[in-house]
Amino acid sequence: MDRYPDLFKECANKFGDNLNILSFGCGYGEECFSLRKYFPNSKIVGADISRKAIDIAKKKNKDDHIVFVESNLENIISSSPYNIIFALNVFKRLRLSRDELNKAYPLDVFENQLKELVGFLKDDGALVMKGTSHNFDDTEISKKFYCLHFDGYRRNSKSPNDSVYVNRDKYQPRRDVTIISALTPSYEKKLRLTIPTWKMKPQFSDLPVLIFTNGYDNPDKQLSYLKKYFDIKFVKWDMDGVDSIRDKMLSSFILGASKHLKTDFSVKIDADTGFINSRDIFDPSDFDYDIVGHRWGYTRPASWIIDLENWYKEKFGKENIFSYKQNVDFEKKRAIFPCKRLASFVCLQSTDFLKEISSYVDGKLPCPSHDTFAWYMAKRLEHRSWGRKNIKKLGAVNRSNYKKLNSVLYG
């Protein structure tokens, strides 16, 4: 049996081997035996409250570096501190309504159990949880931790609490980052809703903000009320020869950002995007890419792909990379071109990447879409890279309809 292969593989890639690992609630030992495949040189301690389960696990065990103990304070302390503690499907109560759960297993009991458990971790150790009945973010102790988001694990996970947590003091979020957005009067009402929720994310709360504006004579005065949330710099943005306000503002995220950013990275957040929890969106490994956004599966209209392919071939003399054998009517305005790509209502971008792709643009973008162009260039340029993750699952909400946006963010 190979339990939790996605999770164990990604933890091994992240944290290495030669570790001291606790499997808390190990059952009959299968979890520990699976861990051995991914951590061949680590010491693994399996602990469970069931003496019968531990006896069975001991009988099956043929590994001198896997130890099974009854789950009590003395036994767990004796092998601590741990580099990783796995608590998988342990802190849960099945088939209970929320009211029944709060009576049978209150949140404060869950938090006290966690406080005791993390006390066995090394300062730079990791707590890995799956299938908890309560939300870890609702506990006070969660503020001391930083959530790492492993795509392979989270992609196959059904619970928002299936996460890997590390000491926030040891994994400080990057500070060489600026939040960028764009604003016209038609979006101002939505930004009033969303910008307070940006502060909800500890990863974003202290970052400087750069907002490109169009339609304001004096944005510093007219939009001064927004500065109570962030340290905001407004930049008036316009483009000669471009009639569409939408095209102008989408271009600002590349052409404007490349000129005005002072930090190595930026997080683009659309004005109609807010957040419903405090989970960090980007982890340290995301900064290895040139752009990271929400995972997406198509381009619409499909004609944008043709436009980009033709532009790239003319600019660089390179052949197309996409096959057009799919049943796609490129003449239709709403036609969809299926492709593995990203969406950018929230996305992380390297400034160096934005400056490079901006240098290839004459006037306006080859297609009127920031994320389509940026993703395409990261895909085509051999020295660039791109990543994607389920950003909505991390608490991001993107709605073009004001009432729906307000309802989701504020109930």
Secondary structure as UniProt FT lines:
FT   HELIX           5..15
FT   STRAND          20..24
FT   TURN            27..29
FT   HELIX           30..38
FT   TURN            40..41
FT   STRAND          43..48
FT   HELIX           51..60
FT   TURN            64..65
FT   STRAND          66..70
FT   HELIX           73..78
FT   STRAND          82..88
FT   TURN            94..95
FT   HELIX           98..104
FT   HELIX           107..118
FT   TURN            119..120
FT   STRAND          121..130
FT   HELIX           136..138
FT   HELIX           141..144
FT   STRAND          145..148
FT   HELIX           151..155
FT   TURN            160..161
FT   STRAND          163..167
FT   TURN            168..170
FT   STRAND          177..183
FT   HELIX           185..198
FT   TURN            199..200
FT   TURN            202..206
FT   STRAND          209..213
FT   HELIX           219..222
FT   HELIX           224..228
FT   STRAND          232..236
FT   TURN            240..241
FT   HELIX           245..251
FT   HELIX           252..256
FT   HELIX           257..260
FT   STRAND          265..269
FT   TURN            271..272
FT   STRAND          273..275
FT   HELIX           284..288
FT   STRAND          291..299
FT   HELIX           303..316
FT   TURN            330..331
FT   TURN            333..334
FT   STRAND          337..350
FT   HELIX           351..359
FT   HELIX           370..380
FT   TURN            382..383
FT   STRAND          386..389
FT   HELIX           392..394
FT   STRAND          396..398
FT   HELIX           402..410
//
